[in-house]
Amino acid sequence: AIRMTQSPSSLSASTGDRVTITCRASRGVSSYLAWYQHKPGKAPELLINAALTLQSGVSPRFSGSGSGTEFTLTISTLQSEDSATYYCQQYYSYPLTFGGGTTVEIK
Amino acid sequence: QVQLVESGGGVVQPGRSLRLSCAASGFRFSNYGMHWVRQAPGRGLEWVAVLWPDGKTEYYADSVKGRVTISRDNSKNTLYLQIHSLRAEDTAVYFCARKPLSEWELSADYWGQGTLLTVSS
């Protein structure tokens, strides 16, 4: 199985900050990479798929980049409602695998 | 609007079997592939299984292969997950999620709120 490693595992930032989360794959996944936001007790939300395609209705403050083995999720201007855990997921090969998550806290 | 509502969770003894359900509405269920994803307490998301619209093409995580069956009833707009020989490590919130229409796109674009399964004696 392809292992997905996210860093950092948690971060604390202020509103207005630019935040970057990294996701590394143990082997190449081309652009078959998605990012999700998950808040406690809620349904996860798909933010980005195909590594950089922003989903309809998702704030343009979110952006994705990368291909192959290294990917990035960027929140350009952090807002209080962005407090959540973010997961990357590869869907290049089965079994599909998620990263361990990055918890974003607002200072 | 797209709605996915999971049910069937609860407290179940180890070794027993259980079937989870996911009722879909707001879209043409028979056209879409569907996933199950779970989250154990204090842990991250874990993909469990996916089933294609025709109900014949399915894939599973290694951790559940041989004990779990994903199925669907397109006439009832419902997805199922049957889990046999339940173990404590199956304790989790189970989410169903929709796969986008594109055949090569395997992300999950809509999710339910989940149902909690606790395996305990």
Interface residues (C-beta under 8 A of the other chain):
Chain A: A1 Y32 A34 Y36 H38 G41 K42 A43 P44 E45 L46 N49 A50 Q55 T85 Y87 Q89 Y91 Y94 P95 L96 T97 F98 G99 G100 G101
Chain B: L4 V37 G44 L45 E46 W47 V50 Y59 Y60 A61 D62 F95 A97 P100 W104 E105 L106 S107 A108 D109 Y110 W111 G112 Q113 G114
